[in-house]
Amino acid sequence: MKYHDYHLESYEVFERGESITFNLVYGYPGEETDKSIIKFNGVALYHIINTTGAIITDIEEVSISALLSEASSEVIEWNRMYGVKYWKSDFASYLQYLESNAFKAWEITSAIGFYGFVIAKEISSA
């Protein structure tokens, strides 16, 4: 999977949020341009901010509980305002559902302001 120092050219959300594709490009003056596609399937939840000018530095698999414990108040508010897929009666039930149904979490970081995370069943590259 190629992503380190690749620019985020675009990302696309398909199938009503079930699939997210990151289109990355590595192209610097004097070097050959290379493209990389990272696809998340079976998406339960994602959050992406500050995409302009993003240069991806890491896509790291992290524990769902660690990731969501940092974002618990936001997730609770997102559920109140929009409805969060697979939400049960409360945050603890939601977390338990994700962990017991083989979801995984990835944190995506950038050198320039971008931040995101995806909770999904799998990740692949093309």
GUGU-301793 format. One line per 3 residues: number of its first residue (from 1); for each residue x, y, z of C-alpha. Coordinates in Angstrom, 1 decimal, decimal comma. Example, Ala and Ser with C-alpha at 12.3 -4.5 7.8 and 13.67 -1.06 7.14 Angstrom:
% residues 2
1) 12,3/-4,5/7,8  13,7/-1,1/7,1
//
This chain:
% residues 126
1) 0,0/0,0/0,0  1,6/3,3/-1,2  0,6/6,5/0,6
4) 3,5/8,1/2,5  4,1/11,6/1,1  1,4/11,1/-1,5
7) -0,9/14,0/-2,1  -4,6/13,5/-1,6  -6,0/14,1/-5,0
10) -9,6/13,3/-4,0  -11,7/11,0/-2,0  -15,0/9,4/-3,0
13) -17,8/7,9/-0,9  -19,8/5,2/-2,7  -22,8/2,9/-1,9
16) -24,3/5,3/0,6  -21,2/5,4/2,7  -20,4/1,6/2,5
19) -17,2/2,3/0,6  -14,6/5,1/0,6  -11,8/5,5/-1,9
22) -8,8/7,7/-1,4  -7,1/8,8/-4,7  -3,5/9,6/-4,0
25) -0,8/10,9/-6,3  3,0/11,2/-5,8  4,2/13,8/-8,3
28) 7,1/16,1/-7,7  9,1/18,1/-10,2  11,7/16,0/-12,0
31) 10,1/12,7/-10,8  7,7/10,3/-12,5  4,1/10,7/-11,3
34) 2,7/7,7/-9,4  -0,9/7,0/-8,4  -2,2/5,0/-5,5
37) -5,8/4,1/-4,6  -6,7/3,1/-1,1  -10,2/1,6/-0,6
40) -12,1/1,0/2,6  -15,0/-1,5/2,4  -17,8/-2,1/4,9
43) -17,6/1,3/6,4  -19,3/1,9/9,7  -18,1/5,4/10,4
46) -15,7/8,0/9,0  -14,6/11,5/9,7  -12,4/13,5/7,4
49) -11,4/17,2/7,8  -9,1/19,7/6,1  -8,5/18,0/2,8
52) -7,0/20,9/0,9  -3,3/20,4/0,2  -3,1/17,2/2,2
55) 0,1/15,1/2,0  -0,7/11,8/3,7  2,0/10,7/6,1
58) 0,4/7,7/7,7  -2,6/5,3/7,6  -2,3/3,4/10,8
61) -4,5/0,7/12,1  -5,5/1,5/15,7  -7,8/0,0/18,3
64) -11,4/1,0/17,9  -11,8/1,6/21,6  -8,7/3,9/21,7
67) -9,9/5,9/18,7  -13,5/6,3/19,7  -12,7/7,0/23,4
70) -10,9/10,2/22,1  -13,9/11,1/19,9  -16,7/9,8/22,1
73) -18,5/13,1/22,7  -18,4/13,9/18,9  -19,8/10,4/18,0
76) -22,6/10,8/20,6  -23,4/14,3/19,1  -23,2/12,9/15,5
79) -25,7/10,2/16,5  -28,0/12,8/18,1  -27,9/15,0/15,1
82) -27,6/12,6/12,1  -27,9/9,1/13,3  -24,8/6,9/13,4
85) -24,9/3,6/11,6  -25,0/0,6/13,9  -25,7/2,8/16,9
88) -27,3/0,9/19,7  -28,8/2,4/22,9  -25,6/4,1/24,1
91) -21,9/4,6/23,3  -20,7/1,5/25,2  -23,1/-0,7/23,2
94) -22,0/0,9/19,9  -18,4/0,3/20,7  -19,1/-3,3/21,7
97) -21,0/-3,9/18,5  -18,2/-2,7/16,3  -15,5/-4,7/18,2
100) -17,6/-7,9/18,2  -18,4/-7,7/14,5  -14,8/-7,6/13,3
103) -14,6/-3,9/12,4  -11,2/-2,3/12,4  -10,1/1,4/12,7
106) -7,6/3,4/10,7  -6,3/6,8/11,6  -5,1/8,9/8,7
109) -2,7/11,7/9,2  -1,1/14,4/7,1  1,7/16,8/7,1
112) -0,6/19,7/6,4  -3,8/19,9/8,6  -5,6/17,0/7,2
115) -7,0/14,4/9,7  -9,3/11,5/9,3  -10,3/8,2/10,5
118) -12,3/5,3/9,1  -13,9/2,4/10,8  -14,6/-0,4/8,3
121) -14,4/-4,1/7,7  -11,3/-4,0/5,4  -8,8/-1,9/3,6
124) -7,2/-2,6/0,2  -5,1/-0,9/-2,4  -4,9/-0,8/-6,2
//
